[in-house]
Amino acid sequence: MPLRIPNAIFSLLFGYATVVQYNDPDVLPWLLIYFAAAVICGISVLRRIPWRIPLAVGVIAALWMATLIPEAFGGDGFSGNEVQRESGGLLVVWTWMILLALRTRRV
C-alpha cells in the first residue's frame, strides 16, 4: 500500500478543512465533502477501500466544481476570490479521490 503515508496526510488535511468550515455561511455541504474525503483517506490508511467510494466523492466534487467555475472566473472582488478558493478545494478533493479510485482499482 504505497499510498499509506499520503493518505494519512490527506486525511489530516481534509479533516482540518472540515473543522474550519464552522463559520462558512453554507457549512453543511462543505463539511460533508471534506469529511467524506477525510474518512475515505483515513480508512485507506488501514485497509483497501472499494474503488467506487472515492470515485463517487470525486464525481460529486467535479460536478460541484463545474457549477462554481462560471462564478469563479466571472466574479468580482472578494466574492470571486472566495469562489476560486472553494473551487480549488474541490479540485484537491477531486484529484485525490480520482487518484485513489484509479490506484485502488488497479491493485
PDB file as gemmi writes it, atoms N, CA and C in Angstrom:
CRYST1    1.000    1.000    1.000  90.00  90.00  90.00 P 1                      
ATOM      1  N   MET A   1       0.842  -1.184   0.000  1.00  0.00           N  
ATOM      2  CA  MET A   1       0.000   0.000   0.000  1.00  0.00           C  
ATOM      3  C   MET A   1       0.888   1.248   0.000  1.00  0.00           C  
ATOM      4  N   PRO A   2       1.344   1.644  -1.188  1.00  0.00           N  
ATOM      5  CA  PRO A   2       2.274   2.766  -1.275  1.00  0.00           C  
ATOM      6  C   PRO A   2       1.646   4.127  -0.946  1.00  0.00           C  
ATOM      7  N   LEU A   3       0.348   4.201  -0.897  1.00  0.00           N  
ATOM      8  CA  LEU A   3      -0.302   5.484  -0.622  1.00  0.00           C  
ATOM      9  C   LEU A   3      -0.651   5.670   0.850  1.00  0.00           C  
ATOM     10  N   ARG A   4      -0.134   4.833   1.718  1.00  0.00           N  
ATOM     11  CA  ARG A   4      -0.476   4.932   3.140  1.00  0.00           C  
ATOM     12  C   ARG A   4      -0.126   6.291   3.737  1.00  0.00           C  
ATOM     13  N   ILE A   5       1.108   6.717   3.558  1.00  0.00           N  
ATOM     14  CA  ILE A   5       1.540   7.992   4.138  1.00  0.00           C  
ATOM     15  C   ILE A   5       0.823   9.170   3.479  1.00  0.00           C  
ATOM     16  N   PRO A   6       0.759   9.236   2.131  1.00  0.00           N  
ATOM     17  CA  PRO A   6      -0.003  10.340   1.532  1.00  0.00           C  
ATOM     18  C   PRO A   6      -1.472  10.344   1.969  1.00  0.00           C  
ATOM     19  N   ASN A   7      -2.093   9.170   2.092  1.00  0.00           N  
ATOM     20  CA  ASN A   7      -3.478   9.118   2.556  1.00  0.00           C  
ATOM     21  C   ASN A   7      -3.609   9.625   3.988  1.00  0.00           C  
ATOM     22  N   ALA A   8      -2.646   9.306   4.832  1.00  0.00           N  
ATOM     23  CA  ALA A   8      -2.670   9.808   6.207  1.00  0.00           C  
ATOM     24  C   ALA A   8      -2.570  11.332   6.217  1.00  0.00           C  
ATOM     25  N   ILE A   9      -1.692  11.867   5.384  1.00  0.00           N  
ATOM     26  CA  ILE A   9      -1.534  13.323   5.300  1.00  0.00           C  
ATOM     27  C   ILE A   9      -2.812  13.972   4.771  1.00  0.00           C  
ATOM     28  N   PHE A  10      -3.375  13.411   3.701  1.00  0.00           N  
ATOM     29  CA  PHE A  10      -4.604  13.980   3.147  1.00  0.00           C  
ATOM     30  C   PHE A  10      -5.783  13.825   4.106  1.00  0.00           C  
ATOM     31  N   SER A  11      -5.805  12.749   4.854  1.00  0.00           N  
ATOM     32  CA  SER A  11      -6.859  12.588   5.852  1.00  0.00           C  
ATOM     33  C   SER A  11      -6.804  13.720   6.873  1.00  0.00           C  
ATOM     34  N   LEU A  12      -5.597  14.034   7.328  1.00  0.00           N  
ATOM     35  CA  LEU A  12      -5.432  15.147   8.271  1.00  0.00           C  
ATOM     36  C   LEU A  12      -5.797  16.488   7.636  1.00  0.00           C  
ATOM     37  N   LEU A  13      -5.368  16.697   6.397  1.00  0.00           N  
ATOM     38  CA  LEU A  13      -5.676  17.957   5.717  1.00  0.00           C  
ATOM     39  C   LEU A  13      -7.176  18.114   5.468  1.00  0.00           C  
ATOM     40  N   PHE A  14      -7.828  17.057   5.000  1.00  0.00           N  
ATOM     41  CA  PHE A  14      -9.269  17.131   4.779  1.00  0.00           C  
ATOM     42  C   PHE A  14     -10.014  17.256   6.110  1.00  0.00           C  
ATOM     43  N   GLY A  15      -9.492  16.620   7.147  1.00  0.00           N  
ATOM     44  CA  GLY A  15     -10.075  16.780   8.478  1.00  0.00           C  
ATOM     45  C   GLY A  15      -9.973  18.216   8.953  1.00  0.00           C  
ATOM     46  N   TYR A  16      -8.820  18.833   8.725  1.00  0.00           N  
ATOM     47  CA  TYR A  16      -8.639  20.241   9.077  1.00  0.00           C  
ATOM     48  C   TYR A  16      -9.614  21.116   8.282  1.00  0.00           C  
ATOM     49  N   ALA A  17      -9.743  20.829   6.983  1.00  0.00           N  
ATOM     50  CA  ALA A  17     -10.673  21.594   6.145  1.00  0.00           C  
ATOM     51  C   ALA A  17     -12.108  21.450   6.647  1.00  0.00           C  
ATOM     52  N   THR A  18     -12.441  20.279   7.174  1.00  0.00           N  
ATOM     53  CA  THR A  18     -13.769  20.058   7.749  1.00  0.00           C  
ATOM     54  C   THR A  18     -13.978  20.956   8.959  1.00  0.00           C  
ATOM     55  N   VAL A  19     -12.992  21.001   9.833  1.00  0.00           N  
ATOM     56  CA  VAL A  19     -13.108  21.764  11.077  1.00  0.00           C  
ATOM     57  C   VAL A  19     -13.233  23.261  10.818  1.00  0.00           C  
ATOM     58  N   VAL A  20     -12.500  23.786   9.842  1.00  0.00           N  
ATOM     59  CA  VAL A  20     -12.514  25.235   9.621  1.00  0.00           C  
ATOM     60  C   VAL A  20     -13.751  25.715   8.862  1.00  0.00           C  
ATOM     61  N   GLN A  21     -14.653  24.824   8.540  1.00  0.00           N  
ATOM     62  CA  GLN A  21     -15.880  25.219   7.853  1.00  0.00           C  
ATOM     63  C   GLN A  21     -16.944  25.772   8.796  1.00  0.00           C  
ATOM     64  N   TYR A  22     -16.688  25.748  10.098  1.00  0.00           N  
ATOM     65  CA  TYR A  22     -17.706  26.110  11.084  1.00  0.00           C  
ATOM     66  C   TYR A  22     -18.309  27.494  10.872  1.00  0.00           C  
ATOM     67  N   ASN A  23     -17.574  28.443  10.312  1.00  0.00           N  
ATOM     68  CA  ASN A  23     -18.118  29.793  10.151  1.00  0.00           C  
ATOM     69  C   ASN A  23     -18.541  30.095   8.718  1.00  0.00           C  
ATOM     70  N   ASP A  24     -18.562  29.099   7.874  1.00  0.00           N  
ATOM     71  CA  ASP A  24     -18.985  29.296   6.491  1.00  0.00           C  
ATOM     72  C   ASP A  24     -20.500  29.437   6.441  1.00  0.00           C  
ATOM     73  N   PRO A  25     -21.017  30.341   5.621  1.00  0.00           N  
ATOM     74  CA  PRO A  25     -22.477  30.506   5.546  1.00  0.00           C  
ATOM     75  C   PRO A  25     -23.213  29.245   5.078  1.00  0.00           C  
ATOM     76  N   ASP A  26     -22.577  28.476   4.195  1.00  0.00           N  
ATOM     77  CA  ASP A  26     -23.187  27.229   3.722  1.00  0.00           C  
ATOM     78  C   ASP A  26     -22.337  26.051   4.210  1.00  0.00           C  
ATOM     79  N   VAL A  27     -22.322  25.873   5.510  1.00  0.00           N  
ATOM     80  CA  VAL A  27     -21.403  24.953   6.169  1.00  0.00           C  
ATOM     81  C   VAL A  27     -21.656  23.483   5.827  1.00  0.00           C  
ATOM     82  N   LEU A  28     -22.894  23.058   5.739  1.00  0.00           N  
ATOM     83  CA  LEU A  28     -23.196  21.628   5.621  1.00  0.00           C  
ATOM     84  C   LEU A  28     -22.599  20.956   4.386  1.00  0.00           C  
ATOM     85  N   PRO A  29     -22.789  21.487   3.176  1.00  0.00           N  
ATOM     86  CA  PRO A  29     -22.201  20.791   2.023  1.00  0.00           C  
ATOM     87  C   PRO A  29     -20.675  20.720   2.080  1.00  0.00           C  
ATOM     88  N   TRP A  30     -20.041  21.790   2.555  1.00  0.00           N  
ATOM     89  CA  TRP A  30     -18.581  21.794   2.651  1.00  0.00           C  
ATOM     90  C   TRP A  30     -18.115  20.822   3.718  1.00  0.00           C  
ATOM     91  N   LEU A  31     -18.802  20.794   4.812  1.00  0.00           N  
ATOM     92  CA  LEU A  31     -18.463  19.871   5.884  1.00  0.00           C  
ATOM     93  C   LEU A  31     -18.557  18.433   5.377  1.00  0.00           C  
ATOM     94  N   LEU A  32     -19.603  18.132   4.644  1.00  0.00           N  
ATOM     95  CA  LEU A  32     -19.818  16.768   4.155  1.00  0.00           C  
ATOM     96  C   LEU A  32     -18.763  16.331   3.142  1.00  0.00           C  
ATOM     97  N   ILE A  33     -18.418  17.208   2.194  1.00  0.00           N  
ATOM     98  CA  ILE A  33     -17.458  16.794   1.166  1.00  0.00           C  
ATOM     99  C   ILE A  33     -16.063  16.603   1.757  1.00  0.00           C  
ATOM    100  N   TYR A  34     -15.655  17.518   2.629  1.00  0.00           N  
ATOM    101  CA  TYR A  34     -14.328  17.380   3.240  1.00  0.00           C  
ATOM    102  C   TYR A  34     -14.295  16.229   4.238  1.00  0.00           C  
ATOM    103  N   PHE A  35     -15.362  16.043   4.985  1.00  0.00           N  
ATOM    104  CA  PHE A  35     -15.420  14.938   5.941  1.00  0.00           C  
ATOM    105  C   PHE A  35     -15.391  13.599   5.217  1.00  0.00           C  
ATOM    106  N   ALA A  36     -16.144  13.489   4.127  1.00  0.00           N  
ATOM    107  CA  ALA A  36     -16.144  12.251   3.339  1.00  0.00           C  
ATOM    108  C   ALA A  36     -14.743  11.947   2.821  1.00  0.00           C  
ATOM    109  N   ALA A  37     -14.064  12.960   2.298  1.00  0.00           N  
ATOM    110  CA  ALA A  37     -12.708  12.756   1.793  1.00  0.00           C  
ATOM    111  C   ALA A  37     -11.759  12.355   2.925  1.00  0.00           C  
ATOM    112  N   ALA A  38     -11.904  12.987   4.093  1.00  0.00           N  
ATOM    113  CA  ALA A  38     -11.048  12.658   5.240  1.00  0.00           C  
ATOM    114  C   ALA A  38     -11.263  11.216   5.686  1.00  0.00           C  
ATOM    115  N   VAL A  39     -12.512  10.793   5.751  1.00  0.00           N  
ATOM    116  CA  VAL A  39     -12.822   9.423   6.185  1.00  0.00           C  
ATOM    117  C   VAL A  39     -12.302   8.405   5.172  1.00  0.00           C  
ATOM    118  N   ILE A  40     -12.497   8.682   3.897  1.00  0.00           N  
ATOM    119  CA  ILE A  40     -12.016   7.765   2.856  1.00  0.00           C  
ATOM    120  C   ILE A  40     -10.498   7.618   2.936  1.00  0.00           C  
ATOM    121  N   CYS A  41      -9.802   8.734   3.086  1.00  0.00           N  
ATOM    122  CA  CYS A  41      -8.340   8.668   3.205  1.00  0.00           C  
ATOM    123  C   CYS A  41      -7.933   7.945   4.483  1.00  0.00           C  
ATOM    124  N   GLY A  42      -8.645   8.209   5.577  1.00  0.00           N  
ATOM    125  CA  GLY A  42      -8.331   7.545   6.842  1.00  0.00           C  
ATOM    126  C   GLY A  42      -8.512   6.040   6.763  1.00  0.00           C  
ATOM    127  N   ILE A  43      -9.596   5.617   6.170  1.00  0.00           N  
ATOM    128  CA  ILE A  43      -9.833   4.175   6.020  1.00  0.00           C  
ATOM    129  C   ILE A  43      -8.788   3.561   5.094  1.00  0.00           C  
ATOM    130  N   SER A  44      -8.403   4.304   4.052  1.00  0.00           N  
ATOM    131  CA  SER A  44      -7.418   3.797   3.096  1.00  0.00           C  
ATOM    132  C   SER A  44      -6.042   3.604   3.715  1.00  0.00           C  
ATOM    133  N   VAL A  45      -5.781   4.281   4.817  1.00  0.00           N  
ATOM    134  CA  VAL A  45      -4.511   4.064   5.526  1.00  0.00           C  
ATOM    135  C   VAL A  45      -4.501   2.669   6.138  1.00  0.00           C  
ATOM    136  N   LEU A  46      -5.658   2.228   6.611  1.00  0.00           N  
ATOM    137  CA  LEU A  46      -5.758   0.965   7.344  1.00  0.00           C  
ATOM    138  C   LEU A  46      -6.043  -0.245   6.459  1.00  0.00           C  
ATOM    139  N   ARG A  47      -6.839  -0.026   5.430  1.00  0.00           N  
ATOM    140  CA  ARG A  47      -7.206  -1.162   4.578  1.00  0.00           C  
ATOM    141  C   ARG A  47      -7.627  -0.662   3.206  1.00  0.00           C  
ATOM    142  N   ARG A  48      -7.769  -1.595   2.303  1.00  0.00           N  
ATOM    143  CA  ARG A  48      -8.197  -1.262   0.944  1.00  0.00           C  
ATOM    144  C   ARG A  48      -9.666  -0.896   0.943  1.00  0.00           C  
ATOM    145  N   ILE A  49      -9.996   0.145   0.216  1.00  0.00           N  
ATOM    146  CA  ILE A  49     -11.378   0.616   0.144  1.00  0.00           C  
ATOM    147  C   ILE A  49     -11.893   0.345  -1.277  1.00  0.00           C  
ATOM    148  N   PRO A  50     -13.155  -0.026  -1.433  1.00  0.00           N  
ATOM    149  CA  PRO A  50     -13.685  -0.242  -2.787  1.00  0.00           C  
ATOM    150  C   PRO A  50     -13.519   1.016  -3.646  1.00  0.00           C  
ATOM    151  N   TRP A  51     -13.037   0.870  -4.848  1.00  0.00           N  
ATOM    152  CA  TRP A  51     -12.713   1.999  -5.708  1.00  0.00           C  
ATOM    153  C   TRP A  51     -13.918   2.875  -6.028  1.00  0.00           C  
ATOM    154  N   ARG A  52     -15.110   2.322  -5.962  1.00  0.00           N  
ATOM    155  CA  ARG A  52     -16.308   3.100  -6.296  1.00  0.00           C  
ATOM    156  C   ARG A  52     -16.600   4.204  -5.272  1.00  0.00           C  
ATOM    157  N   ILE A  53     -16.142   4.012  -4.045  1.00  0.00           N  
ATOM    158  CA  ILE A  53     -16.417   5.004  -2.994  1.00  0.00           C  
ATOM    159  C   ILE A  53     -15.644   6.300  -3.248  1.00  0.00           C  
ATOM    160  N   PRO A  54     -14.302   6.261  -3.419  1.00  0.00           N  
ATOM    161  CA  PRO A  54     -13.640   7.524  -3.742  1.00  0.00           C  
ATOM    162  C   PRO A  54     -14.062   8.083  -5.100  1.00  0.00           C  
ATOM    163  N   LEU A  55     -14.403   7.196  -6.036  1.00  0.00           N  
ATOM    164  CA  LEU A  55     -14.883   7.670  -7.334  1.00  0.00           C  
ATOM    165  C   LEU A  55     -16.155   8.488  -7.168  1.00  0.00           C  
ATOM    166  N   ALA A  56     -17.079   8.013  -6.350  1.00  0.00           N  
ATOM    167  CA  ALA A  56     -18.340   8.736  -6.138  1.00  0.00           C  
ATOM    168  C   ALA A  56     -18.093  10.120  -5.541  1.00  0.00           C  
ATOM    169  N   VAL A  57     -17.225  10.203  -4.540  1.00  0.00           N  
ATOM    170  CA  VAL A  57     -16.922  11.504  -3.929  1.00  0.00           C  
ATOM    171  C   VAL A  57     -16.204  12.398  -4.938  1.00  0.00           C  
ATOM    172  N   GLY A  58     -15.322  11.823  -5.735  1.00  0.00           N  
ATOM    173  CA  GLY A  58     -14.632  12.593  -6.769  1.00  0.00           C  
ATOM    174  C   GLY A  58     -15.588  13.148  -7.813  1.00  0.00           C  
ATOM    175  N   VAL A  59     -16.552  12.350  -8.220  1.00  0.00           N  
ATOM    176  CA  VAL A  59     -17.541  12.804  -9.206  1.00  0.00           C  
ATOM    177  C   VAL A  59     -18.393  13.930  -8.614  1.00  0.00           C  
ATOM    178  N   ILE A  60     -18.799  13.791  -7.365  1.00  0.00           N  
ATOM    179  CA  ILE A  60     -19.571  14.851  -6.707  1.00  0.00           C  
ATOM    180  C   ILE A  60     -18.764  16.141  -6.661  1.00  0.00           C  
ATOM    181  N   ALA A  61     -17.491  16.037  -6.293  1.00  0.00           N  
ATOM    182  CA  ALA A  61     -16.635  17.224  -6.236  1.00  0.00           C  
ATOM    183  C   ALA A  61     -16.486  17.862  -7.616  1.00  0.00           C  
ATOM    184  N   ALA A  62     -16.338  17.042  -8.655  1.00  0.00           N  
ATOM    185  CA  ALA A  62     -16.184  17.568 -10.014  1.00  0.00           C  
ATOM    186  C   ALA A  62     -17.445  18.278 -10.487  1.00  0.00           C  
ATOM    187  N   LEU A  63     -18.589  17.664 -10.234  1.00  0.00           N  
ATOM    188  CA  LEU A  63     -19.847  18.295 -10.651  1.00  0.00           C  
ATOM    189  C   LEU A  63     -20.087  19.598  -9.903  1.00  0.00           C  
ATOM    190  N   TRP A  64     -19.802  19.593  -8.624  1.00  0.00           N  
ATOM    191  CA  TRP A  64     -19.955  20.794  -7.814  1.00  0.00           C  
ATOM    192  C   TRP A  64     -19.001  21.888  -8.295  1.00  0.00           C  
ATOM    193  N   MET A  65     -17.760  21.500  -8.577  1.00  0.00           N  
ATOM    194  CA  MET A  65     -16.769  22.453  -9.067  1.00  0.00           C  
ATOM    195  C   MET A  65     -17.224  23.051 -10.398  1.00  0.00           C  
ATOM    196  N   ALA A  66     -17.817  22.244 -11.244  1.00  0.00           N  
ATOM    197  CA  ALA A  66     -18.294  22.726 -12.542  1.00  0.00           C  
ATOM    198  C   ALA A  66     -19.361  23.800 -12.382  1.00  0.00           C  
ATOM    199  N   THR A  67     -20.159  23.711 -11.316  1.00  0.00           N  
ATOM    200  CA  THR A  67     -21.175  24.741 -11.097  1.00  0.00           C  
ATOM    201  C   THR A  67     -20.561  26.042 -10.594  1.00  0.00           C  
ATOM    202  N   LEU A  68     -19.377  25.980  -9.978  1.00  0.00           N  
ATOM    203  CA  LEU A  68     -18.730  27.172  -9.430  1.00  0.00           C  
ATOM    204  C   LEU A  68     -17.832  27.894 -10.426  1.00  0.00           C  
ATOM    205  N   ILE A  69     -17.382  27.199 -11.453  1.00  0.00           N  
ATOM    206  CA  ILE A  69     -16.403  27.783 -12.375  1.00  0.00           C  
ATOM    207  C   ILE A  69     -16.894  29.066 -13.042  1.00  0.00           C  
ATOM    208  N   PRO A  70     -18.135  29.140 -13.536  1.00  0.00           N  
ATOM    209  CA  PRO A  70     -18.552  30.414 -14.149  1.00  0.00           C  
ATOM    210  C   PRO A  70     -18.449  31.599 -13.177  1.00  0.00           C  
ATOM    211  N   GLU A  71     -18.837  31.396 -11.933  1.00  0.00           N  
ATOM    212  CA  GLU A  71     -18.765  32.475 -10.951  1.00  0.00           C  
ATOM    213  C   GLU A  71     -17.320  32.741 -10.532  1.00  0.00           C  
ATOM    214  N   ALA A  72     -16.507  31.699 -10.483  1.00  0.00           N  
ATOM    215  CA  ALA A  72     -15.115  31.856 -10.053  1.00  0.00           C  
ATOM    216  C   ALA A  72     -14.338  32.746 -11.016  1.00  0.00           C  
ATOM    217  N   PHE A  73     -14.619  32.622 -12.299  1.00  0.00           N  
ATOM    218  CA  PHE A  73     -13.876  33.407 -13.270  1.00  0.00           C  
ATOM    219  C   PHE A  73     -14.643  34.628 -13.758  1.00  0.00           C  
ATOM    220  N   GLY A  74     -15.907  34.741 -13.366  1.00  0.00           N  
ATOM    221  CA  GLY A  74     -16.685  35.910 -13.747  1.00  0.00           C  
ATOM    222  C   GLY A  74     -16.987  36.810 -12.568  1.00  0.00           C  
ATOM    223  N   GLY A  75     -16.636  36.352 -11.365  1.00  0.00           N  
ATOM    224  CA  GLY A  75     -16.923  37.120 -10.149  1.00  0.00           C  
ATOM    225  C   GLY A  75     -15.999  38.312 -10.021  1.00  0.00           C  
ATOM    226  N   ASP A  76     -16.347  39.184  -9.080  1.00  0.00           N  
ATOM    227  CA  ASP A  76     -15.510  40.358  -8.845  1.00  0.00           C  
ATOM    228  C   ASP A  76     -15.219  40.489  -7.355  1.00  0.00           C  
ATOM    229  N   GLY A  77     -14.068  41.027  -7.032  1.00  0.00           N  
ATOM    230  CA  GLY A  77     -13.722  41.298  -5.646  1.00  0.00           C  
ATOM    231  C   GLY A  77     -13.645  40.053  -4.790  1.00  0.00           C  
ATOM    232  N   PHE A  78     -14.043  40.181  -3.541  1.00  0.00           N  
ATOM    233  CA  PHE A  78     -13.932  39.099  -2.564  1.00  0.00           C  
ATOM    234  C   PHE A  78     -14.781  37.905  -2.960  1.00  0.00           C  
ATOM    235  N   SER A  79     -15.963  38.161  -3.483  1.00  0.00           N  
ATOM    236  CA  SER A  79     -16.855  37.063  -3.855  1.00  0.00           C  
ATOM    237  C   SER A  79     -16.176  36.134  -4.859  1.00  0.00           C  
ATOM    238  N   GLY A  80     -15.561  36.715  -5.882  1.00  0.00           N  
ATOM    239  CA  GLY A  80     -14.871  35.905  -6.883  1.00  0.00           C  
ATOM    240  C   GLY A  80     -13.709  35.143  -6.283  1.00  0.00           C  
ATOM    241  N   ASN A  81     -12.958  35.788  -5.396  1.00  0.00           N  
ATOM    242  CA  ASN A  81     -11.827  35.119  -4.757  1.00  0.00           C  
ATOM    243  C   ASN A  81     -12.287  33.966  -3.883  1.00  0.00           C  
ATOM    244  N   GLU A  82     -13.378  34.151  -3.169  1.00  0.00           N  
ATOM    245  CA  GLU A  82     -13.897  33.088  -2.311  1.00  0.00           C  
ATOM    246  C   GLU A  82     -14.302  31.874  -3.146  1.00  0.00           C  
ATOM    247  N   VAL A  83     -14.974  32.123  -4.246  1.00  0.00           N  
ATOM    248  CA  VAL A  83     -15.409  31.023  -5.107  1.00  0.00           C  
ATOM    249  C   VAL A  83     -14.205  30.344  -5.749  1.00  0.00           C  
ATOM    250  N   GLN A  84     -13.172  31.098  -6.058  1.00  0.00           N  
ATOM    251  CA  GLN A  84     -11.958  30.490  -6.596  1.00  0.00           C  
ATOM    252  C   GLN A  84     -11.313  29.576  -5.561  1.00  0.00           C  
ATOM    253  N   ARG A  85     -11.272  30.016  -4.305  1.00  0.00           N  
ATOM    254  CA  ARG A  85     -10.727  29.161  -3.241  1.00  0.00           C  
ATOM    255  C   ARG A  85     -11.581  27.914  -3.052  1.00  0.00           C  
ATOM    256  N   GLU A  86     -12.898  28.085  -3.094  1.00  0.00           N  
ATOM    257  CA  GLU A  86     -13.784  26.929  -2.961  1.00  0.00           C  
ATOM    258  C   GLU A  86     -13.573  25.953  -4.102  1.00  0.00           C  
ATOM    259  N   SER A  87     -13.436  26.477  -5.318  1.00  0.00           N  
ATOM    260  CA  SER A  87     -13.182  25.623  -6.478  1.00  0.00           C  
ATOM    261  C   SER A  87     -11.858  24.893  -6.324  1.00  0.00           C  
ATOM    262  N   GLY A  88     -10.863  25.588  -5.781  1.00  0.00           N  
ATOM    263  CA  GLY A  88      -9.563  24.962  -5.545  1.00  0.00           C  
ATOM    264  C   GLY A  88      -9.659  23.815  -4.553  1.00  0.00           C  
ATOM    265  N   GLY A  89     -10.447  24.001  -3.498  1.00  0.00           N  
ATOM    266  CA  GLY A  89     -10.644  22.922  -2.528  1.00  0.00           C  
ATOM    267  C   GLY A  89     -11.308  21.718  -3.164  1.00  0.00           C  
ATOM    268  N   LEU A  90     -12.299  21.969  -3.995  1.00  0.00           N  
ATOM    269  CA  LEU A  90     -12.971  20.864  -4.682  1.00  0.00           C  
ATOM    270  C   LEU A  90     -12.038  20.192  -5.687  1.00  0.00           C  
ATOM    271  N   LEU A  91     -11.155  20.972  -6.292  1.00  0.00           N  
ATOM    272  CA  LEU A  91     -10.173  20.393  -7.216  1.00  0.00           C  
ATOM    273  C   LEU A  91      -9.235  19.442  -6.483  1.00  0.00           C  
ATOM    274  N   VAL A  92      -8.823  19.817  -5.287  1.00  0.00           N  
ATOM    275  CA  VAL A  92      -7.954  18.945  -4.494  1.00  0.00           C  
ATOM    276  C   VAL A  92      -8.695  17.661  -4.126  1.00  0.00           C  
ATOM    277  N   VAL A  93      -9.961  17.790  -3.680  1.00  0.00           N  
ATOM    278  CA  VAL A  93     -10.761  16.602  -3.341  1.00  0.00           C  
ATOM    279  C   VAL A  93     -10.900  15.717  -4.571  1.00  0.00           C  
ATOM    280  N   TRP A  94     -11.286  16.304  -5.692  1.00  0.00           N  
ATOM    281  CA  TRP A  94     -11.479  15.541  -6.926  1.00  0.00           C  
ATOM    282  C   TRP A  94     -10.201  14.819  -7.331  1.00  0.00           C  
ATOM    283  N   THR A  95      -9.090  15.543  -7.345  1.00  0.00           N  
ATOM    284  CA  THR A  95      -7.822  14.963  -7.780  1.00  0.00           C  
ATOM    285  C   THR A  95      -7.428  13.765  -6.923  1.00  0.00           C  
ATOM    286  N   TRP A  96      -7.488  13.934  -5.603  1.00  0.00           N  
ATOM    287  CA  TRP A  96      -7.047  12.842  -4.732  1.00  0.00           C  
ATOM    288  C   TRP A  96      -8.018  11.664  -4.768  1.00  0.00           C  
ATOM    289  N   MET A  97      -9.303  11.932  -4.833  1.00  0.00           N  
ATOM    290  CA  MET A  97     -10.281  10.843  -4.861  1.00  0.00           C  
ATOM    291  C   MET A  97     -10.158  10.043  -6.154  1.00  0.00           C  
ATOM    292  N   ILE A  98      -9.964  10.721  -7.278  1.00  0.00           N  
ATOM    293  CA  ILE A  98      -9.824  10.017  -8.557  1.00  0.00           C  
ATOM    294  C   ILE A  98      -8.525   9.213  -8.571  1.00  0.00           C  
ATOM    295  N   LEU A  99      -7.439   9.804  -8.082  1.00  0.00           N  
ATOM    296  CA  LEU A  99      -6.178   9.079  -7.995  1.00  0.00           C  
ATOM    297  C   LEU A  99      -6.329   7.843  -7.115  1.00  0.00           C  
ATOM    298  N   LEU A 100      -6.988   8.009  -5.989  1.00  0.00           N  
ATOM    299  CA  LEU A 100      -7.199   6.889  -5.082  1.00  0.00           C  
ATOM    300  C   LEU A 100      -8.080   5.806  -5.715  1.00  0.00           C  
ATOM    301  N   ALA A 101      -9.127   6.223  -6.414  1.00  0.00           N  
ATOM    302  CA  ALA A 101     -10.005   5.254  -7.086  1.00  0.00           C  
ATOM    303  C   ALA A 101      -9.244   4.483  -8.155  1.00  0.00           C  
ATOM    304  N   LEU A 102      -8.455   5.192  -8.954  1.00  0.00           N  
ATOM    305  CA  LEU A 102      -7.688   4.524 -10.003  1.00  0.00           C  
ATOM    306  C   LEU A 102      -6.651   3.590  -9.414  1.00  0.00           C  
ATOM    307  N   ARG A 103      -5.971   4.039  -8.389  1.00  0.00           N  
ATOM    308  CA  ARG A 103      -4.940   3.214  -7.754  1.00  0.00           C  
ATOM    309  C   ARG A 103      -5.562   1.979  -7.097  1.00  0.00           C  
ATOM    310  N   THR A 104      -6.682   2.159  -6.444  1.00  0.00           N  
ATOM    311  CA  THR A 104      -7.350   1.043  -5.761  1.00  0.00           C  
ATOM    312  C   THR A 104      -7.874   0.030  -6.778  1.00  0.00           C  
ATOM    313  N   ARG A 105      -8.350   0.507  -7.896  1.00  0.00           N  
ATOM    314  CA  ARG A 105      -8.895  -0.394  -8.910  1.00  0.00           C  
ATOM    315  C   ARG A 105      -7.811  -1.237  -9.552  1.00  0.00           C  
ATOM    316  N   ARG A 106      -6.623  -0.663  -9.725  1.00  0.00           N  
ATOM    317  CA  ARG A 106      -5.517  -1.392 -10.351  1.00  0.00           C  
ATOM    318  C   ARG A 106      -4.939  -2.474  -9.463  1.00  0.00           C  
ATOM    319  N   VAL A 107      -4.965  -2.245  -8.176  1.00  0.00           N  
ATOM    320  CA  VAL A 107      -4.306  -3.193  -7.241  1.00  0.00           C  
ATOM    321  C   VAL A 107      -5.151  -4.426  -7.060  1.00  0.00           C  
TER     322      VAL A 107                                                      
END                                                                             
